[in-house]
Amino acid sequence: MNLALWIGAGLLAVVALAGGIIKASTPREKLAASPGGEWTQNAGAGSVKALGALEILAAVGLILPAVVDVAPVLVPVTALCWILLMAGAMIVHSRRGEFRFAALNLLYLALAAFIAWGRLGPESFAG
């Protein structure tokens, strides 16, 4: 189970890092023209950059605290925060009729829930 949680956290960290870098470094207009990025037409450039920064921080928070064994409780806390972020993303995509992207967000949410459950429960870093 520990291995599955590490793999899940690693996969989710890659998704968060990639999404975060794209949002933080790509102009909003270019994002709005890409598939899945249409929602940025209704968001301010600062909001998009802030979401990108949060995703980059999530990538770090899913891995680094456990690797360096400093405040490893931040791993499940980060996973819980990711659940909230994905719930918001699902709402945005669903309202826009982008159900394929909402389903993808649901998959990420489920993976984060697995990580939060595992790291708060049976495979916690405590002890």
GUBA-205079 format. One line per field, with one value per residue: x negated, y, z of N, C-alpha, C, O in turn; residue in one letter; residue number from 1. Coordinates in nm, 4 decimals. Layout:
N
nx [X; ...]
ny [Y; ...]
nz [Z; ...]
cax [X; ...]
cay [Y; ...]
caz [Z; ...]
cx [X; ...]
cy [Y; ...]
cz [Z; ...]
ox [X; ...]
oy [Y; ...]
oz [Z; ...]
r [a; ...]
k [NUM; ...]
END
This chain:
127
nx [-0.0826; -0.1973; -0.3733; -0.1912; -0.0715; -0.2896; -0.3400; -0.0966; -0.1042; -0.3289; -0.2457; -0.0290; -0.1677; -0.3233; -0.1225; -0.0181; -0.2447; -0.3001; -0.0590; -0.0610; -0.2966; -0.2348; -0.0072; -0.1197; -0.3148; -0.2222; -0.0655; 0.2599; 0.4373; 0.3385; 0.3751; 0.6539; 0.7181; 0.6587; 0.7443; 0.9441; 0.8609; 1.0336; 1.1840; 1.0342; 1.0936; 1.2857; 1.1608; 0.9373; 0.6042; 0.4250; 0.5523; 0.5376; 0.2592; 0.2155; 0.3511; 0.1854; -0.0508; 0.0368; 0.0777; -0.1842; -0.2954; -0.1431; -0.2441; -0.5001; -0.4313; -0.3146; -0.5212; -0.7850; -0.7822; -0.7633; -0.9836; -1.2073; -1.1528; -1.0440; -0.7931; -0.5954; -0.3220; -0.2173; -0.1799; 0.0720; 0.2347; 0.1901; 0.2972; 0.5666; 0.6219; 0.5870; 0.8070; 1.0132; 0.9446; 0.9779; 1.2493; 1.3546; 1.2591; 1.4021; 1.6610; 1.6425; 1.5762; 1.7983; 2.0129; 1.9548; 2.0086; 1.8097; 1.7620; 1.5852; 1.3433; 1.4210; 1.4615; 1.2000; 1.0897; 1.2297; 1.1119; 0.8509; 0.9210; 1.0156; 0.7780; 0.6289; 0.7883; 0.7481; 0.4757; 0.4823; 0.6465; 0.4911; 0.2483; 0.3294; 0.4320; 0.3967; 0.1286; -0.0214; -0.2703; -0.3428; -0.5081]
ny [-0.1191; 0.1215; 0.1648; 0.2006; 0.4381; 0.6136; 0.6021; 0.7019; 0.9610; 1.0577; 1.0524; 1.2314; 1.4592; 1.5080; 1.5712; 1.8008; 1.9684; 1.9959; 2.1131; 2.3425; 2.4783; 2.5298; 2.6985; 2.9082; 3.0090; 3.0495; 3.2793; 3.4079; 3.4410; 3.2637; 3.0235; 3.0227; 2.9648; 2.7016; 2.3479; 2.2654; 2.4839; 2.6870; 2.7983; 2.9995; 3.2306; 3.3628; 3.4319; 3.6261; 3.7262; 3.7271; 3.5567; 3.3132; 3.2766; 3.2624; 3.0251; 2.8525; 2.8806; 2.7730; 2.5087; 2.4309; 2.4519; 2.2519; 2.0249; 2.0181; 1.9928; 1.7412; 1.5618; 1.6479; 1.7019; 1.4422; 1.3123; 1.4515; 1.4219; 1.6222; 1.7671; 1.5733; 1.5453; 1.7305; 1.6162; 1.4602; 1.6776; 1.8496; 1.6865; 1.6917; 1.9616; 1.9612; 1.8108; 1.9944; 2.1896; 2.0443; 1.9890; 2.2430; 2.2855; 2.0896; 2.1888; 2.4289; 2.3311; 2.1648; 2.3460; 2.4745; 2.2841; 2.1058; 1.8170; 1.6078; 1.7057; 1.7603; 1.5008; 1.4058; 1.5692; 1.4616; 1.2111; 1.2866; 1.3992; 1.1717; 1.0244; 1.1938; 1.1785; 0.9126; 0.9250; 1.1089; 0.9656; 0.7322; 0.8336; 0.9650; 0.7612; 0.4254; 0.4125; 0.6183; 0.8742; 0.9079; 0.8051]
nz [0.0000; 0.0760; -0.1357; -0.3478; -0.2651; -0.2809; -0.5570; -0.6537; -0.5398; -0.6714; -0.9421; -0.9307; -0.8499; -1.0771; -1.2629; -1.1364; -1.1357; -1.4111; -1.5060; -1.3478; -1.4258; -1.6913; -1.6639; -1.5180; -1.6856; -1.9442; -2.1602; -2.0877; -2.3026; -2.4929; -2.3560; -2.3452; -2.6042; -2.6323; -2.6129; -2.3378; -2.1995; -2.2312; -2.0290; -1.9202; -2.0508; -1.9090; -1.6790; -1.4826; -1.5729; -1.3591; -1.1798; -1.3116; -1.3183; -1.0430; -0.9788; -1.1191; -0.9712; -0.7265; -0.8044; -0.8627; -0.6078; -0.4875; -0.6149; -0.5056; -0.2335; -0.2239; -0.2389; -0.1423; 0.1527; 0.2641; 0.1535; 0.2564; 0.5176; 0.6802; 0.8441; 0.7405; 0.7492; 0.5852; 0.3376; 0.3232; 0.3857; 0.1728; -0.0266; 0.0504; 0.0047; -0.2711; -0.3439; -0.2943; -0.4844; -0.7227; -0.7063; -0.7442; -1.0052; -1.1403; -1.1151; -1.2621; -1.5225; -1.5680; -1.5679; -1.8024; -1.9832; -2.0421; -2.0063; -2.0345; -1.9392; -1.6790; -1.5885; -1.5958; -1.3993; -1.1850; -1.1676; -1.0870; -0.8422; -0.7068; -0.6887; -0.5251; -0.2960; -0.2261; -0.1590; 0.0567; 0.2374; 0.2737; 0.3768; 0.6039; 0.7450; 0.7316; 0.6311; 0.7478; 0.8022; 1.0594; 1.3530]
cax [0.0000; -0.2876; -0.4217; -0.0798; -0.0552; -0.4012; -0.3169; 0.0152; -0.1513; -0.4189; -0.1658; 0.0458; -0.2646; -0.3592; -0.0062; -0.0116; -0.3594; -0.2815; 0.0500; -0.1027; -0.3946; -0.1636; 0.0761; -0.2026; -0.4070; -0.1579; 0.0299; 0.3997; 0.4985; 0.2953; 0.4446; 0.7959; 0.7315; 0.6226; 0.8475; 0.9450; 0.8230; 1.1332; 1.2344; 0.9527; 1.1538; 1.3669; 1.0786; 0.8314; 0.4695; 0.3683; 0.6154; 0.4810; 0.1219; 0.2240; 0.3830; 0.0632; -0.1417; 0.0914; 0.0518; -0.3278; -0.3120; -0.0846; -0.3405; -0.6049; -0.3741; -0.2806; -0.6415; -0.9012; -0.7807; -0.7893; -1.1195; -1.3055; -1.1023; -1.0156; -0.6480; -0.5320; -0.1761; -0.1787; -0.1416; 0.2176; 0.2974; 0.1845; 0.3947; 0.6993; 0.6333; 0.6035; 0.9473; 1.0917; 0.9122; 1.0398; 1.3947; 1.3788; 1.2360; 1.5157; 1.7752; 1.6189; 1.5874; 1.9365; 2.0959; 1.9234; 2.0416; 1.6848; 1.7730; 1.4650; 1.2440; 1.4743; 1.4346; 1.0569; 1.0724; 1.2818; 1.0066; 0.7467; 0.9790; 1.0167; 0.6401; 0.5935; 0.8621; 0.6754; 0.3520; 0.5185; 0.6925; 0.3798; 0.1462; 0.3873; 0.4767; 0.3161; -0.0128; -0.0626; -0.4135; -0.3645; -0.5582]
cay [0.0000; 0.2363; 0.1858; 0.2562; 0.5787; 0.6890; 0.6118; 0.7956; 1.0967; 1.0967; 1.0823; 1.3548; 1.5684; 1.5371; 1.6404; 1.9342; 2.0472; 2.0287; 2.2105; 2.4670; 2.5467; 2.5810; 2.8136; 3.0185; 3.0622; 3.0711; 3.3908; 3.3678; 3.4366; 3.1392; 2.9160; 3.0269; 2.9086; 2.5595; 2.2596; 2.2579; 2.6118; 2.7888; 2.8614; 3.1161; 3.3498; 3.4284; 3.4494; 3.7248; 3.6709; 3.7055; 3.4374; 3.1961; 3.2632; 3.2185; 2.8819; 2.7845; 2.8784; 2.6764; 2.3746; 2.4041; 2.4261; 2.1210; 1.9245; 2.0136; 1.9453; 1.5986; 1.4789; 1.6946; 1.6821; 1.3021; 1.2762; 1.5080; 1.3902; 1.7444; 1.7909; 1.4887; 1.5597; 1.8187; 1.5369; 1.4447; 1.8102; 1.8934; 1.6055; 1.7462; 2.0886; 1.9262; 1.7699; 2.1183; 2.2510; 1.9652; 2.0085; 2.3699; 2.2660; 2.0118; 2.2796; 2.5195; 2.2583; 2.1171; 2.4602; 2.5090; 2.1693; 2.0348; 1.7030; 1.5251; 1.7618; 1.7402; 1.3605; 1.3975; 1.6291; 1.3644; 1.1106; 1.3469; 1.4127; 1.0384; 0.9899; 1.2741; 1.1232; 0.7911; 0.9661; 1.1665; 0.8560; 0.6437; 0.9002; 1.0004; 0.6393; 0.3044; 0.4303; 0.7546; 0.8898; 0.9205; 0.6870]
caz [0.0000; 0.0793; -0.2732; -0.4260; -0.2241; -0.3388; -0.7016; -0.6702; -0.5099; -0.7793; -1.0614; -0.9074; -0.8480; -1.2168; -1.3198; -1.0760; -1.1818; -1.5529; -1.5151; -1.2846; -1.5108; -1.8090; -1.6251; -1.4690; -1.7856; -2.0734; -2.1588; -2.0751; -2.4355; -2.5565; -2.2850; -2.3832; -2.7391; -2.6318; -2.5587; -2.1921; -2.1428; -2.2666; -1.9069; -1.8863; -2.1126; -1.8063; -1.5588; -1.4954; -1.5915; -1.2262; -1.1218; -1.3794; -1.2685; -0.9036; -0.9823; -1.1602; -0.8557; -0.6302; -0.8552; -0.8435; -0.4640; -0.4597; -0.6604; -0.4031; -0.1085; -0.2314; -0.2397; -0.0661; 0.2982; 0.2978; 0.1113; 0.3496; 0.6511; 0.7553; 0.8431; 0.6399; 0.7546; 0.4752; 0.2206; 0.3174; 0.3860; 0.0333; -0.1007; 0.0825; -0.0685; -0.4124; -0.3577; -0.3065; -0.6131; -0.8290; -0.6974; -0.8130; -1.1492; -1.1920; -1.1242; -1.3747; -1.6491; -1.5844; -1.6067; -1.9409; -2.0671; -2.0740; -1.9161; -2.0468; -1.8474; -1.5442; -1.5552; -1.5681; -1.2668; -1.0885; -1.1529; -1.0026; -0.7088; -0.6467; -0.6556; -0.4078; -0.1824; -0.1893; -0.0922; 0.1862; 0.3229; 0.3055; 0.4582; 0.7340; 0.8107; 0.7430; 0.5971; 0.7843; 0.8257; 1.2041; 1.4233]
cx [-0.0874; -0.3385; -0.3131; -0.0580; -0.1676; -0.3827; -0.2051; -0.0278; -0.2441; -0.3438; -0.0904; -0.0472; -0.3062; -0.2465; -0.0006; -0.1246; -0.3423; -0.1731; 0.0113; -0.2002; -0.3259; -0.0823; -0.0084; -0.2865; -0.3439; -0.0616; 0.1743; 0.4665; 0.4627; 0.3620; 0.5904; 0.8193; 0.7019; 0.7344; 0.8346; 0.9110; 0.9225; 1.1861; 1.1565; 1.0042; 1.2305; 1.2906; 0.9729; 0.6954; 0.4039; 0.4247; 0.5581; 0.3393; 0.1213; 0.2587; 0.2609; -0.0357; -0.0940; 0.0651; -0.0957; -0.3556; -0.2546; -0.1799; -0.4520; -0.5512; -0.3362; -0.4027; -0.7461; -0.8931; -0.8114; -0.9323; -1.2229; -1.2674; -1.0920; -0.8681; -0.5768; -0.3792; -0.1268; -0.1385; 0.0104; 0.2915; 0.2995; 0.2848; 0.5366; 0.7224; 0.6542; 0.7472; 1.0355; 1.0683; 0.9797; 1.1926; 1.4329; 1.3615; 1.3512; 1.6386; 1.7606; 1.6383; 1.7301; 2.0285; 2.0746; 1.9563; 1.9206; 1.6723; 1.6536; 1.3580; 1.2902; 1.4481; 1.2867; 1.0262; 1.1224; 1.1796; 0.8942; 0.7950; 0.9774; 0.8758; 0.5934; 0.6641; 0.7942; 0.5482; 0.3824; 0.5608; 0.5753; 0.2784; 0.1997; 0.4231; 0.3735; 0.1662; -0.0595; -0.2139; -0.4450; -0.4205; -0.6766]
cy [0.1260; 0.2687; 0.2479; 0.4033; 0.6657; 0.7079; 0.7107; 0.9390; 1.1463; 1.1336; 1.2136; 1.4758; 1.6063; 1.6146; 1.7842; 2.0232; 2.0896; 2.1344; 2.3448; 2.5465; 2.6066; 2.7049; 2.9343; 3.0833; 3.0951; 3.1891; 3.3397; 3.3525; 3.3068; 3.0189; 2.9074; 2.9645; 2.7597; 2.4740; 2.2455; 2.3890; 2.7225; 2.8638; 2.9875; 3.2443; 3.4313; 3.4509; 3.5553; 3.6581; 3.6411; 3.5814; 3.3111; 3.1715; 3.2136; 3.0699; 2.8008; 2.7729; 2.7790; 2.5336; 2.3369; 2.3736; 2.2902; 2.0093; 1.9068; 1.9509; 1.7985; 1.5081; 1.5217; 1.6721; 1.5382; 1.2618; 1.3265; 1.4847; 1.5141; 1.7750; 1.7057; 1.4918; 1.6523; 1.7417; 1.5155; 1.5777; 1.8663; 1.8161; 1.6551; 1.8791; 2.0625; 1.8814; 1.8926; 2.1859; 2.1767; 1.9751; 2.1389; 2.3580; 2.1878; 2.1003; 2.3708; 2.4470; 2.2084; 2.2298; 2.4996; 2.3939; 2.0879; 1.9113; 1.6090; 1.5746; 1.7487; 1.5965; 1.3397; 1.4568; 1.5352; 1.2538; 1.1627; 1.3624; 1.2776; 0.9947; 1.0671; 1.2220; 0.9946; 0.8258; 1.0214; 1.0570; 0.7690; 0.7069; 0.9524; 0.8757; 0.5298; 0.3186; 0.5709; 0.7565; 0.9020; 0.7895; 0.6340]
cz [0.0000; -0.0610; -0.3610; -0.3920; -0.2804; -0.4890; -0.7297; -0.6462; -0.6201; -0.9062; -1.0455; -0.9042; -0.9900; -1.2846; -1.2678; -1.1271; -1.3270; -1.5697; -1.4583; -1.3692; -1.6329; -1.7734; -1.5846; -1.5794; -1.9210; -2.0651; -2.1613; -2.2115; -2.5089; -2.4896; -2.3294; -2.5204; -2.7438; -2.5724; -2.4071; -2.1253; -2.1691; -2.1449; -1.8716; -1.9518; -2.0092; -1.6770; -1.5851; -1.5085; -1.4572; -1.1588; -1.1826; -1.3302; -1.1239; -0.8955; -1.0237; -1.0453; -0.7502; -0.6756; -0.8408; -0.6969; -0.4253; -0.5007; -0.5575; -0.2749; -0.1078; -0.2155; -0.1365; 0.0852; 0.3395; 0.2644; 0.2112; 0.4956; 0.7401; 0.7371; 0.7375; 0.6438; 0.6437; 0.3496; 0.2177; 0.3211; 0.2439; -0.0513; -0.0735; 0.0106; -0.2180; -0.4391; -0.3757; -0.4414; -0.7280; -0.8250; -0.7670; -0.9630; -1.2118; -1.2097; -1.2456; -1.5077; -1.6733; -1.6284; -1.7520; -2.0364; -2.1090; -1.9840; -1.9230; -1.9492; -1.7021; -1.4983; -1.5227; -1.4309; -1.1574; -1.0644; -1.0634; -0.8590; -0.6375; -0.6064; -0.5323; -0.2831; -0.1326; -0.1121; 0.0468; 0.2832; 0.3678; 0.3990; 0.5919; 0.8142; 0.8124; 0.7137; 0.6291; 0.8111; 0.9742; 1.2584; 1.3643]
ox [-0.0561; -0.3458; -0.3411; -0.0292; -0.1434; -0.4068; -0.2170; 0.0076; -0.2389; -0.3745; -0.0885; -0.0099; -0.3226; -0.2715; 0.0193; -0.1025; -0.3669; -0.1930; 0.0463; -0.1874; -0.3548; -0.0878; 0.0273; -0.3249; -0.4062; 0.0168; 0.2059; 0.5443; 0.5462; 0.4010; 0.6438; 0.9291; 0.7180; 0.8115; 0.7265; 0.9308; 0.8991; 1.2281; 1.2079; 0.9638; 1.2396; 1.3506; 0.9255; 0.6750; 0.3346; 0.3530; 0.5331; 0.3026; 0.0367; 0.2018; 0.2359; -0.0969; -0.1753; 0.0337; -0.1273; -0.4301; -0.3105; -0.1944; -0.4926; -0.6169; -0.3266; -0.3887; -0.7899; -0.9916; -0.8789; -0.9948; -1.3154; -1.3411; -1.1262; -0.8237; -0.5050; -0.3143; -0.0080; -0.0697; 0.0733; 0.4004; 0.3994; 0.3502; 0.6186; 0.8322; 0.7304; 0.8028; 1.1226; 1.1625; 1.0326; 1.2577; 1.5318; 1.4400; 1.3928; 1.7113; 1.8550; 1.7092; 1.7776; 2.1127; 2.1652; 1.9343; 1.9291; 1.5845; 1.6246; 1.2904; 1.2084; 1.4160; 1.2529; 0.9463; 1.0642; 1.1634; 0.8475; 0.7186; 0.9415; 0.8574; 0.5262; 0.6053; 0.7844; 0.5172; 0.3161; 0.5166; 0.5626; 0.2281; 0.1217; 0.4422; 0.2743; 0.0858; -0.1278; -0.2753; -0.5621; -0.3844; -0.7305]
oy [0.2245; 0.3851; 0.3381; 0.4839; 0.7788; 0.8164; 0.7943; 1.0286; 1.2633; 1.2341; 1.2967; 1.5835; 1.7246; 1.7122; 1.8779; 2.1402; 2.2051; 2.2338; 2.4490; 2.6683; 2.7194; 2.8053; 3.0485; 3.1996; 3.1618; 3.1972; 3.2414; 3.2593; 3.2481; 2.9237; 2.7982; 2.9167; 2.6972; 2.5228; 2.2170; 2.4033; 2.8381; 2.9790; 3.0736; 3.3541; 3.5536; 3.4857; 3.5710; 3.5466; 3.5404; 3.5096; 3.2133; 3.0572; 3.1325; 2.9972; 2.6931; 2.6680; 2.7081; 2.4471; 2.2221; 2.2810; 2.2210; 1.9103; 1.7948; 1.8662; 1.7376; 1.3904; 1.4415; 1.6258; 1.5158; 1.1860; 1.2537; 1.5231; 1.5112; 1.8055; 1.7600; 1.4451; 1.6528; 1.7966; 1.5497; 1.5890; 1.9237; 1.8737; 1.6601; 1.9046; 2.1336; 1.9107; 1.8946; 2.2336; 2.2390; 1.9700; 2.1443; 2.4137; 2.2171; 2.0877; 2.3880; 2.4961; 2.2098; 2.2111; 2.5517; 2.4051; 2.0086; 1.9031; 1.5382; 1.4945; 1.7282; 1.5737; 1.2640; 1.4015; 1.5296; 1.2081; 1.0917; 1.3410; 1.2703; 0.9344; 1.0116; 1.2215; 0.9714; 0.7624; 0.9850; 1.0552; 0.7364; 0.6412; 0.9806; 0.8824; 0.5379; 0.2426; 0.6349; 0.6534; 0.9062; 0.6802; 0.5344]
oz [-0.0670; -0.1002; -0.4399; -0.4804; -0.3227; -0.5420; -0.8193; -0.7228; -0.6581; -0.9703; -1.1364; -0.9506; -1.0199; -1.3554; -1.3451; -1.1582; -1.3620; -1.6396; -1.5136; -1.3825; -1.6729; -1.8445; -1.6135; -1.5678; -2.0036; -1.9705; -2.2282; -2.2322; -2.5778; -2.5572; -2.3487; -2.5490; -2.8486; -2.4898; -2.3554; -2.0047; -2.1338; -2.1558; -1.8002; -1.9135; -2.0198; -1.5753; -1.6977; -1.4605; -1.4432; -1.0889; -1.1122; -1.3030; -1.0862; -0.8141; -0.9696; -1.0250; -0.6909; -0.5938; -0.8096; -0.6651; -0.3403; -0.4290; -0.5267; -0.2144; -0.0012; -0.1821; -0.0540; 0.1427; 0.4400; 0.3385; 0.2471; 0.5864; 0.8583; 0.6264; 0.6534; 0.5503; 0.6116; 0.2636; 0.1176; 0.2649; 0.2006; -0.1381; -0.1652; -0.0388; -0.2836; -0.5450; -0.4626; -0.5047; -0.8200; -0.9294; -0.8401; -1.0396; -1.3239; -1.3082; -1.3227; -1.5956; -1.7869; -1.7163; -1.8170; -2.1570; -2.2028; -1.8982; -1.8265; -1.8845; -1.6125; -1.3817; -1.4318; -1.3553; -1.0491; -0.9513; -0.9743; -0.7649; -0.5200; -0.5007; -0.4454; -0.1749; -0.0121; -0.0112; 0.1440; 0.3980; 0.4858; 0.4902; 0.6829; 0.9356; 0.8848; 0.7676; 0.5493; 0.8388; 1.0118; 1.2148; 1.4127]
r [m; n; l; a; l; w; i; g; a; g; l; l; a; v; v; a; l; a; g; g; i; i; k; a; s; t; p; r; e; k; l; a; a; s; p; g; g; e; w; t; q; n; a; g; a; g; s; v; k; a; l; g; a; l; e; i; l; a; a; v; g; l; i; l; p; a; v; v; d; v; a; p; v; l; v; p; v; t; a; l; c; w; i; l; l; m; a; g; a; m; i; v; h; s; r; r; g; e; f; r; f; a; a; l; n; l; l; y; l; a; l; a; a; f; i; a; w; g; r; l; g; p; e; s; f; a; g]
k [1; 2; 3; 4; 5; 6; 7; 8; 9; 10; 11; 12; 13; 14; 15; 16; 17; 18; 19; 20; 21; 22; 23; 24; 25; 26; 27; 28; 29; 30; 31; 32; 33; 34; 35; 36; 37; 38; 39; 40; 41; 42; 43; 44; 45; 46; 47; 48; 49; 50; 51; 52; 53; 54; 55; 56; 57; 58; 59; 60; 61; 62; 63; 64; 65; 66; 67; 68; 69; 70; 71; 72; 73; 74; 75; 76; 77; 78; 79; 80; 81; 82; 83; 84; 85; 86; 87; 88; 89; 90; 91; 92; 93; 94; 95; 96; 97; 98; 99; 100; 101; 102; 103; 104; 105; 106; 107; 108; 109; 110; 111; 112; 113; 114; 115; 116; 117; 118; 119; 120; 121; 122; 123; 124; 125; 126; 127]
END
